[in-house]
């Protein structure tokens, strides 16, 4: 670890106004008010910097020093945005039992609202998926398969919840994440010729029988409640994921991964193309 910059602003008290402001970002109300969120750990700070997002502060553990992996990038930031903090301050401002060596205070990006409606689009629509880890994992998978967007309806975990952000492993900065009212977004998609596909244990068609090449929104509901009645009413196709063992179902993140990779397989590797 290096000690760059030479004279950082040092924060020792958890009662410091800056520290109180940053710790408020652990709660959705604080994030919504400030328009900011926390990126915790070396990898997420690197990804936020690479994405060119607004970085209002980078805070590192004074006892551990600036991580070598970030030294060059931080050298390009104004020193007034770089802070050293005591372990107590790091613990106050982060959401893990073991505080990371560094975190950044990042401005929420403006999503590309046209991304889910691109010609031939593939997007994931989450309807009431409350678990931050599942939402983050689905965003990460959507990024991995090259999906155009992830849409979050009412009742979903906040994409800027620290647990969600950590679960995305930086994919939050790569794929547009749009929050909105599915009662408006789903009919708009249908008007634009986008097919709405969801899962159902009662479906007769396998996900491997469906042609995933046309413009498609994949609708996924919570494990407890499934898709809402409004979403089911608008759905064009229902598919099931075949299972040979005795498991009743997959969790929503695993099921989304299976379906998105089948869509990518057909779109990128099908011999029929």
N, C-alpha and C positions, 0 to 999 in steps of 0.2 A: 504494500500500500504506500502511496505517495502522500505528501502533505500539501497538495495544490488545492486552492491558492494559498499564498504565504500568509495572508492576514484575513481570513474569512470572518464574517459576522458570527459571533459565538452566542449560542442560546443555551442557558442553563436552567431557566425557570419554566415550569409548566404553566405559570400564570402570565407569561409574556403574551401580549396581545396577538402577535403573529402565531404563536403556538396554539392559542385558543382558536384562532381562525382556522388553522390547518386541521386541528382535531375535530372541528365541527364538520369537516368534509367526510368523516366516517358515517354521518347520518345523511339520509336523502334530503331532508329539509335544508341542511347546510349546503349540500352540493347544488341543489336547485337555486338557492338564493345567490350563491357565488358564481355559478356557471363553471365551476372547477371540480376536479376530482383528484384522487391520489393514485399515483403509479408507484408501487412498492417493489424494491429490489433492483439489482443491477440490470437484469434483462429488460424489464419493463421500462426503466428509465432510458436505456439505450434505444428501445423501440419508439418511445415517445419523441426522443430527440431526432431520430432518423425520419420520423413521419412529419417533421416540421411543425409540430403542434405548438401552441402557445405555452411556454414554460415560465411560470412566474417565480418558481423557486426550486432549487435542488438542495436537499438537506442530507448531510451525511453524519454518521456517528463519529464524533470527535476522537473517541478512543481507538477507533479502527482506521481512521483516515479515509481519504478519497479512494475509492476502488480504482486500481490501475486501468481497468477496462473503460472507465469514464473520464480519465484525466484529460485526454486530447479533446474530447467533445466539450467538456466543461471549460476548457481554456478559451473556447469561442463564445461563451456566455458572459454577459456583464458580471463582474464580481459581486455587484450588489444583489444578484439573484442566488448566490451560493452561500450556504449557511453550514456551520458546524454546530452539532447539538449534543447535549449530554445523553447518555442512555435513557434517562428518565423522560426526556423530551421525545426521543425516538419512540419509546413505548407509548407515550400519550397520543402520538399522531398516527400510529399504524394499527392495523387490525389483526395482527398475528400474535401468538403467544411468545414467539421469539422475534423481536423486532429485526427488520432487515438492516443492512449496513447503510442504505440510502433510500430516499424516496423523493419523488418530484410532485409538485403541485401543477396540474396540467389543466388547460382550458378545454372544455368539452368541444369536440369538433362539430362543425355543421355538416350533417349527413347530406349526401346527394339524393334528394327526394325523387329524382328521375331514375335512379339505379334499379329499383325493383321492376320498372316498366320497360326496360330495354328490350329490343327485339330478341326473341329466343331466350329470354331471361330464365334463370333458375334462382329462386329465392326461398328462404325458409320463413314461415310465419308461426310465431309462438303465441298460443292462446292460453293464458293463465298458467304459464310455467313459472312457478314461484321460487324454485330452488336456484340460488345464484350460481352454484357449481354447475348445474345442468345448463343454465343459460350460457355461461361462459364457455363450456365445452362445445355447445352447439355452434356458437360464434366461431370458435377455433376450427371446427370441422368445416363449416361453411367457407371459411377462408381457404382451408386446405384443398377443397374440391373446386375452388374458383367460382363459387356462387356469387351472384350479383349483389345480394343484400340479405339482411336478416331484419324481419319486422316483428316488433314486440307489441302485443295488444294489452288490453286492460288486465291487471292482475299479475303481470310478469315481474320477475325480479328486475330491479334497476340495473341497466348495463354498466353503470358507473359505481355500483356497490363494490367495495374493495375485494370481496370474495369473487365477484363476477370478473372483475378486471384481472385478478391473478389467474383465474381459470382460463381466460382467453390466451394467456401467454403472449400477448402483443397483437393478436389477431383483431382486437377491437380497433386498432389503428389502421388495419388493412382493408376491412370490408365495411361498407356502409351499414349502420345500425339505425333503423328508423322506428320510432315509437309513435303510435297513433291509434285511432279508433277503427277496429276491424270491421265494424258495421258500415263504415264508409270506404275503407280501403279494399275490402274483398269485392263489393259490387263494381268498384272502379276497375279492378283487375279484370273482372269478367267482361265488362264493356270493351276492354282493350284486347280481348281475345286470349287472355291468359287462363290456362286451365288450373283449377283448384283441386289438389289431390290430398287426401287425408288417409289415416290408417283406421282400421276397424277390425276387431276380432271376429266380427260377423261377415267380413268381406269374403267373397269367393275368389277374387282375382289375387294372384301373387304379385308382389312388388316386382318380380322378375319378368312378369308377363306384360307389364305396362310399358308403353313407349314413352320414355322420358325426354325425348329430343325436342318436342314442341315447348313453347314458353310455358313454364309451370311454377306455381307456388305450392310448396309442400307445407301443409297445415299440421301442426303438432300441438296436442293439448297436454294438460297436466296428467301425471300418473294417477292422481286421486280421482279427478273428475272427467278427464278426457276433453274432447273439444266441446265448446259451448253449443247450445242448440242453434244459435244464429249461424255459427260457422258450418255446422253439419248441413243446415238447410241450403247453404250456398255451394257446397262441395260438388264437384263434377265427377270425381272418381274416388272410390274407396279401395284400398289395397291392404293386404296382410303380409306380414313377414313370416315365411314358413319356419317352423321350429320342429326338430326331430326329437328333442329331449322332453323332459317333463316340466320345464319352466313354463309358467303361464304367460309370461310376457317379458319384454326387455324394458329397461328404464328409458325415459324419453331421450336422453342424450345418446344412448347406444342405438336406439331405434332410428334416430335421425341420421346417425353415422352410416348405418347400413343402407338406408334409402338414398342418401346423398351420394354415396360411393357407387351405388348402382346407376344413378343418374349420370355421374361422371364417366363410368365405364361405357355406357351406351353412347354418350356424346363424344367421347375421345377415342375409344378403342373398338367400337362395333365394326365388324367387317362389312356391315350393310351400308356404312357411310361412304 
